[in-house]
């Protein structure tokens, strides 16, 4: 497609990132065709930018000399047509079978979900049916980076933490203790959410699975907050209330089996060196099973 045939596309910027939590939108990232379409738009279409400049100078004898210079350079265009999307997928994601028909089916759904936008904007008849022509239509993502998470960090995550405390670590809680822990978790989760959003805003294009990116950003958020005194204070209070009663002040891996977690009787601990680290086990059976699991992993 020559530059002359490309219309004046909107030059408005898209947001740096968008957090995807709604189940319907998460499903779009699990659908191979929709995922491939979004990947194609993330990489954009190659084009040649052309700029013509005319320079004019006057010689000593009064003659006017005009020189025309045409400059060309490669560029990326993130507004893409359906043929360009299909060609990209065929070239770079050949494992996904896609056609123009597939694109025309999925693109309106992605637009309604707010994941892409269209130019020119669609037109509808009195019954709400789309009547826009498919020719000369361009599409682009509404965000440079989509961070996919099956559940919001706040709300549901706090409930899961409390369930893990009470049932997984068997921490007994009074109503006042539970309320206090809930307040701490809400603050902690909000800080992680904010840090994740901040880091994502600085994130450049990266070839990382979108669903994995959310977990990676959460881990990076803990690193980002590692010198935040308010965050560290919350962490220390949570540890004192939950993990210290369960695990003790110091790590107790010398007193429990590294495989089954059962307490070790005095003088009965079996020590094994595995990958340069010392582990303790109930007996040879647990040691063998642990080593087998490590080999399998």
C-alpha positions in Angstrom: 0.0 0.0 0.0 1.5 3.3 -1.1 1.6 6.3 1.2 -0.7 8.2 -1.2 -3.5 5.6 -0.8 -3.5 5.7 3.0 -6.0 8.2 4.5 -5.2 10.7 7.2 -5.5 8.4 10.1 -6.1 9.7 13.6 -2.9 10.6 15.4 -4.4 10.5 18.9 -2.3 8.4 21.3 -3.5 5.2 23.0 -3.0 4.5 26.6 0.1 2.8 27.8 -1.6 -0.1 29.4 -5.0 -1.6 30.3 -5.8 -4.1 33.0 -8.0 -6.9 31.7 -10.0 -8.6 34.5 -13.5 -9.2 33.1 -14.0 -12.9 32.2 -15.3 -12.1 28.7 -12.2 -10.0 27.9 -9.9 -12.6 29.5 -11.5 -15.2 27.2 -10.5 -13.1 24.1 -6.9 -13.5 25.1 -7.4 -17.2 25.3 -8.9 -17.4 21.8 -6.0 -18.1 19.4 -7.4 -16.0 16.5 -8.3 -12.9 18.6 -5.0 -13.2 20.4 -3.2 -13.4 17.0 -5.1 -10.3 15.8 -4.0 -8.3 18.9 -0.4 -9.5 18.5 -0.4 -8.3 14.9 -1.7 -4.9 15.9 0.9 -4.6 18.6 3.6 -5.0 16.0 2.0 -2.9 13.4 2.5 -2.6 9.6 5.7 -1.7 7.9 5.6 1.3 5.6 7.8 3.8 4.0 7.5 7.4 5.0 8.1 9.9 2.2 8.8 13.6 2.6 9.6 15.9 -0.3 11.5 19.2 0.3 12.2 21.9 -2.2 15.1 24.2 -1.7 15.6 27.4 -3.6 18.6 29.5 -4.1 19.5 32.5 -6.3 22.7 32.6 -8.3 24.8 35.8 -8.6 23.4 36.3 -12.1 19.8 36.3 -10.7 18.9 32.8 -11.9 16.7 30.9 -9.5 17.6 27.3 -8.9 15.1 24.9 -7.3 16.3 21.6 -5.9 13.8 18.9 -4.9 14.9 16.3 -2.3 12.8 13.3 -1.5 13.6 11.5 1.8 12.3 8.0 2.5 12.6 6.0 5.7 11.0 2.9 7.2 8.3 3.4 9.8 5.6 1.5 11.7 1.9 2.2 11.3 -0.3 0.8 14.1 -3.6 1.4 12.2 -4.0 -1.8 10.2 -6.3 -3.1 7.5 -7.7 -6.6 7.6 -5.4 -7.8 4.7 -2.4 -6.5 6.6 -3.5 -8.3 9.8 -4.0 -11.5 7.9 -0.6 -11.2 6.2 1.2 -10.6 9.5 -0.4 -13.7 11.1 0.4 -15.8 8.1 4.0 -14.7 8.1 4.8 -14.6 11.9 2.1 -16.8 13.6 1.6 -19.5 11.0 0.3 -22.0 13.6 -2.9 -19.9 13.8 -5.2 -20.4 10.8 -6.8 -17.1 9.9 -8.7 -15.6 7.0 -10.3 -12.3 6.1 -13.6 -13.9 7.1 -12.3 -14.8 10.6 -11.0 -11.2 11.1 -14.3 -9.6 10.0 -16.0 -11.9 12.5 -13.8 -11.2 15.4 -12.9 -7.5 14.9 -16.4 -6.1 15.8 -16.4 -8.2 19.0 -13.0 -7.0 20.0 -14.2 -3.4 19.3 -17.3 -3.9 21.4 -15.1 -5.2 24.2 -13.0 -2.0 24.0 -9.8 -3.8 23.1 -9.5 -2.2 19.6 -10.9 0.9 17.8 -11.9 1.4 14.2 -11.5 4.2 11.7 -13.8 5.3 10.2 -16.1 4.6 13.1 -18.9 2.2 12.2 -22.3 3.3 11.1 -25.6 1.7 12.0 -29.1 1.6 10.5 -32.3 2.3 12.5 -32.4 -1.3 13.8 -28.9 -1.1 15.2 -27.3 -3.2 12.4 -23.8 -2.2 11.3 -23.8 -0.9 7.7 -20.2 0.3 7.4 -18.2 -0.8 4.4 -15.4 -3.2 5.2 -13.2 -1.6 2.5 -10.8 1.2 3.6 -11.3 0.5 7.3 -8.4 0.5 9.7 -8.1 -0.9 13.2 -5.7 -0.5 16.1 -5.4 -1.5 19.8 -6.7 0.7 22.5 -3.6 0.1 24.7 0.0 -0.6 24.0 0.1 -3.3 26.7 -2.7 -5.4 28.0 -2.2 -7.0 31.4 -4.4 -10.0 31.8 -5.5 -11.3 35.2 -8.4 -13.7 35.9 -9.3 -11.8 39.1 -8.7 -8.3 40.5 -6.0 -8.0 43.0 -8.4 -6.3 45.4 -11.5 -7.8 46.9 -11.3 -11.4 45.9 -7.6 -11.7 46.6 -8.1 -10.5 50.1 -10.7 -13.1 50.8 -8.4 -15.8 49.4 -5.6 -14.6 51.6 -7.8 -14.9 54.7 -9.0 -18.3 53.7 -5.4 -19.4 53.3 -4.5 -18.0 56.7 -7.4 -19.8 58.5 -7.5 -23.1 56.7 -4.1 -23.5 55.1 -1.9 -22.3 57.9 -4.5 -23.0 60.6 -4.2 -19.6 62.2 -6.9 -19.0 64.8 -8.4 -15.5 64.6 -10.7 -13.5 66.8 -13.1 -11.1 65.0 -10.9 -8.1 65.8 -7.7 -9.9 64.5 -9.5 -10.9 61.3 -10.7 -7.3 60.8 -7.2 -6.0 61.4 -5.6 -8.5 59.0 -8.3 -7.6 56.4 -7.4 -3.9 56.7 -3.7 -4.7 56.3 -4.3 -6.9 53.3 -6.5 -4.3 51.6 -3.8 -1.7 52.0 -1.1 -4.1 50.8 -3.0 -5.2 47.8 -3.9 -1.6 46.9 -0.2 -0.7 47.0 0.7 -3.6 44.8 -2.0 -2.6 42.3 -0.7 0.9 42.2 2.9 -0.3 41.8 1.9 -2.7 39.1 0.1 0.1 37.2 3.1 2.4 37.5 5.5 -0.3 36.3 3.2 -1.2 33.4 3.0 2.5 32.3 6.8 2.3 31.9 6.8 -1.1 30.2 7.9 -1.2 26.6 7.0 -3.9 24.0 8.0 -7.3 25.3 7.4 -10.8 24.0 5.9 -12.2 27.2 2.6 -14.1 27.4 -0.1 -11.7 28.5 -1.5 -14.0 31.2 2.0 -14.5 32.6 2.7 -10.8 32.5 0.3 -10.1 35.3 2.2 -12.5 37.6 5.5 -11.1 36.6 4.4 -7.5 37.3 3.1 -8.5 40.7 6.5 -10.0 41.5 8.2 -6.8 40.2 5.8 -4.7 42.4 7.1 -6.4 45.5 10.7 -5.5 44.4 9.6 -2.0 43.6 8.1 -1.6 47.1 11.0 -3.3 48.9 12.2 0.1 50.3 8.7 1.5 51.0 8.5 1.8 54.8 4.7 1.7 55.0 4.7 -1.5 52.8 7.4 -3.1 54.9 5.6 -2.3 58.1 2.4 -4.0 56.8 4.5 -7.0 55.7 6.1 -7.3 59.2 2.8 -7.1 61.0 1.3 -9.7 58.7 4.2 -12.0 59.3 4.0 -11.6 63.0 0.2 -12.3 63.0 0.1 -15.2 60.6 3.5 -16.8 59.8 5.3 -16.6 63.1 2.6 -18.5 65.0 2.6 -21.1 62.3 6.3 -21.4 61.4 8.0 -19.9 64.4 10.3 -17.0 64.7 13.1 -18.8 62.9 12.9 -21.1 59.9 12.2 -24.6 61.1 13.2 -26.6 58.0 15.7 -28.6 60.1 12.8 -29.8 62.3 10.4 -30.9 59.6 10.6 -33.2 56.6 11.4 -31.3 53.4 9.1 -33.7 51.5 6.0 -34.5 53.6 6.2 -31.7 56.2 5.9 -34.0 59.2 7.8 -33.1 62.4 11.1 -34.9 62.8 11.9 -36.8 66.0 15.1 -36.1 67.8 18.0 -37.9 66.2 15.9 -39.3 63.4 16.5 -36.6 60.8 18.1 -37.8 57.6 20.1 -35.2 55.8 20.8 -35.1 52.1 22.8 -32.8 49.8 20.7 -32.0 46.7 22.0 -29.4 44.2 24.3 -28.0 46.8 21.7 -27.5 49.5 21.1 -29.6 52.6 17.6 -31.0 53.1 16.1 -33.0 56.0 13.8 -36.0 55.6 11.9 -38.5 57.7 13.6 -41.5 56.0 15.0 -42.7 52.7 11.5 -43.0 51.2 10.8 -39.3 51.5 14.4 -38.4 50.3 14.0 -40.6 47.2 10.5 -39.1 46.5 11.8 -35.6 46.8 14.7 -36.2 44.5 12.4 -37.9 42.0 10.1 -34.8 42.0 13.1 -32.5 41.5 14.2 -34.6 38.5 10.7 -34.6 37.1 10.4 -30.8 37.4 
